[in-house]
Amino acid sequence: MIWIAILAVLLLFVAAPFVFEALRRPMNDAARGGAPGQFAELSRGLTHYQWHGPKSDRILVMVHGLTTPSWVFSGLIRGLLMMRYRVLTYDLYGRGYSDRPDDHQTLGFHADQLSEVIEAAGIRVPVTLLGYSMGGAIATLFTAEEPDRVERLILLAPAGIRYTPSRLLTTARIWGKAGDWLWGLLGGVALRRTAAAEARAPTVIPDLADRMAREIDTKGYLRAVLSSERFALTETLEREHREIAAMYVPTLAIWAENDSVIPTSAVGELARWNRQARQEVIPGAAHSLAYTAPKEVLSAIRDFLREVPE
């Protein structure tokens, strides 16, 4: 009997990630009830986007990162509106209110979504593009591929140069199917712990832990995070940054001094690839600078816009 009990426990342990995922809520019409903004049916599924501010041809499009959807920019939007921008935010596939397609989430996959969102939103003028973390890599690739659609490029702790993932994500990425299981078992726990720690620090998103819990408790979210980790965040964008430099696209990179995810050693790399890029390091800031140091981020953007007027 004891062996049967041990076997049952082992089977439950093995099945746990699949049971957890089955119990999570689907991203469907009921889950989207009351969502702000609009939805566009794009080539790989429904995408949630939202306009902020009055109509204007002075447009800034924001691209979020690996784990937090578009609400991560809530501490920056008001300041950007005061700079006379109309702001567009949207949720990457697998996050927020957007669909959860099964495709490998490469940088090209994400850049295609960005291109289609801009088209669906009716934008016909070049935009200022702001990408945060993985969003910085997406924005970089998009700018290199479609420079006529980008007036300025703002990178906030961007991936695509240097990147230090957590040990759990690194292990899950390289373990294949076993990594899927490991991330399904422990990924939600790790993300909840990180969000709880960040919510205890000074932040403009005090309910960060609750917001992240809703993401984690939605079907397809953890799968999307791991897919982007495997297929997007492994790419280095030296060629793209050199192309952006050659095309003279005004570029600002903002870094966090105490960033454990995107180290400030990336400053030197970007300087080699694009000598024209303006770079700012925010003292004492961490990778969460979008919502823990928004005033400093906005100040750096404001100075950049003074130097690179329309």
N, C-alpha and C positions, 0 to 999 in steps of 0.2 A: 504493500500500500504506500509506503514512503516514496518508492520510486515513481509511482503514479502521481503522487502529489508534487514531487520535484519536477516531473515532466510537464505537469499542468502549469506550474509556475513559470517554467522556461518558455512554454508556448505563449502564455500571456505576455511575458516580457518581450518576446519576438514580435508579437502582434500589436503591442502597445501603440507604436507610431501610426499604424493603419487604423486602429480604433479611434485614436485621437482625431485623425483627419476626417474620418467618417462622421464624427459627432460635431464637427465645425459647421457653421452656417454657410450656405452658398451665397455667392454674390449674385443676387437676382433682383427682380423688381421690388420685392418686399424689403430687402436690405438697402435698396437705393431710395426708399421712400423718404422724402424730405431732404434729399441731398441738394446742396446749393448748386447753382450753375446749370450747365447743360451737358448733353451727351451727344457724341458723334459716332455713327457706325463706320468704323474704319476697316481696312482690309483684314485685320486679325482680330477684330472684335470691338465691342462698345468701349468708348473712352470718355471719361469724365473730365470736363474742363470748366473753367470759371473765369469770367472777366471781372476786373476790379477797376473802378474809375470810369469817368465819362469817355465817350467816343473821342478818339484822337488818332492821328497818323504817327504819333510818337509812342511806339509800342515796345514793351519789354516782356519777353517770354522767359519763364522760369522752369528749370528742369531739376527735379529733386533727385535724391540718391537711392541707395540700395534698399533701405529698410523703412524710411519714413515717407509717406505720400505728400501731396502738395500742401497739406496744412503745416508742414514744417516751415514754410515761409511766412507764416502769419505775423511774425514780429518785424518783418521787413517791408511788407506791402504798403503800409501807411506812409513810411518814409519815401518810398519810390513814387507814390502818387504825388507827394509834395515836390518831387523833382519833375513834375509834369508828364510822367509816364502814364499810359494806360497799360495795366499789367494783366498778362494771361498766365494762369497756372493750370496744370493738368496732372492727372495721375498716370504714372507708368503702368503698363499691363502688369497685373498681379498685385497691385497695391490700390489702396483707397477704394473708389467706386468703379474702377475700370475692370474689364473682363480678365479672365485668367487663361489665356491660350496655352497650349502645350508646347509651343515652339521653343527651341533653344534661344535663350535671351542673350544674344550677342550684342555688341555695340551697334552693329548694322541694324539689327532688329529694333533696337530702341531709337536709333536715328530715323528709321523709316516711320515710326509712330510720330516722332516730333514733326517730320515733314508733313505728314497727313493731318496732324492737328492744326498746324499753321494754315493749311489749305482749307480744312473744314471750318475754321474760325473766320474765314473770309479775309485773311491778311494778305494784302497785295503790295506792301511796302517792306523794305529791309527793316529788320528788327534789331534791338539790343537783346542779346541772348545771355542769360545768366544760368550757369550750371553749378550745382553743389555736389561735391563728392563724386559719386559715379555719374551724376548729372553733368559734371564738368567734362568728363570723358565723352559723354554723349554729345554735348554742345561742341566740343572740339572737333569730333568726327564730322558732325553736321556742317560746321563752318568750313572745314577743309573741302568737303564735297559740294557745298552749295554756297560759296562765298558771296554771291550776288544777293542772297537773302538775309545776310547778316551785316548790320552797320557797325556794331561793336560787340566784343566778346568779354564777358565778365566770368571769371572762374573762381569759385569759392571752395578752397581746400580740394582741388580737383584730383580725381584719379587719372590713371593713364600715364603717370610719370614714375612715382614711387608709391608703394601700397603695402601696408602691413596688416593683414587680416588677423582675426582672433585665431587661436589655436584650434578651436572647434570648427570654425569655417574652413580653415586650411585642411584639416583632417577630412572633413566631409567632402571637400572638393576633390581630393585625390583618391578617395576610397571607392569611387564608383557607386554601385548599388548598395554596398555596405555603408557608404557615406550618406546615401539617401535615408537609410534607416536611422543612422546616428543623428542626423540633423532633424529628422522627424521626431525623434525621441527627446533630444536635448535643446534643439534650436529655440523653441518657444520659451523654455526656461531661461536660457542665456539672454535672449532679447528682453524678457520681462525684467530680469535683474539689472541689465544696463539701463533700461528706461527708468526704473525706480531710483537708481543712483543719480541719474541726471535730473530727475524731478525734484530731488532734495537740494540740488544746487540752485543758485539764482537763475531763473529762466522766465521767458515770456510765455511759455507754454506750461503752466503749472499742472495741468491734467495730462501731461505727457504719458504717464504710466497707463492711464485709462485708455487713451487713444491707441497706444501700442497694443494693449490687451485686445482691443477690438480687431486690430489688424491680424494678430496672431490667431484669433478665434474664427477667422474667415477661411474657408476652403481655398487652397491654391496659393496662399500667401507665402508660406514657408518654402514651397516648391519653387516659386518665382525668385525668391531671394537666393536660394542655392544655385539656380540656373544662371542668374546674372553673375554670381560669384565665379562660377566655372567658365562661362563663355564670354563675359564682358570685362571683368576686372583683371583678367590675365593678360590683357592687351596693353602694349606700350605704344604711345602715340608720337614718337619722335618725328616721323615723316609728316604727320598731319600738322604738328606745331611748326615745323619748318615751312610747310606750304602756307600756313596762315601768316607767318612772318614775311614770306616772299610776296604775298598779296596785300601786305600793309593793312591788315584788318586791325584796328586799334584794340588792344588786349590788356586787361587788368587781371592779375592773379592775386587773391587774398588768402593768406595762410594763417594758421594758428600756431603760436609758439610751442604749445604743449600738446600738439596733436599726436596721438599714439597710432593713428590709422594712416594718415598721409603725412609723413615726416617732413620737416622743413628742409631736409637735404634736397628735396625736389626743387627748391628755389634755384639752386645752382644749375640743375639740369635744364630747367626751363630757360634760364638765362643763356645757356649755350645754344638752345634750339631756336629761341626767339629773343634776340637782343633788344627788340623794340618794345617788348612787353613791360608794362609797369607792374611792379610787385610790391606788396605790402604784407608785413607780418604783424599780427595783432598780439601784443605782449600778454602772456598769461592765459590766452584763450585755448580751448580744446577743440576737438573735431566737431563738437556741437555748436560752433560759433554762430551758426545761423539763428539760433534761438537763445543762446547764452551771451552773445556779444553783438546784438543787432545794431546798437548805436555806433560801435566802432566799424562794423561792416559798412553801414550807410555812409559814414564819414569818408571812408576810403573810396567809395563809389562816387560820392559828391566831388571829391578832389579830382578824381579821374575825369569826370565829365567836364570840369572846368578846363582841364588841360586838353581835352579832345572835344571841342564844341562841334555842333552840327555845321 
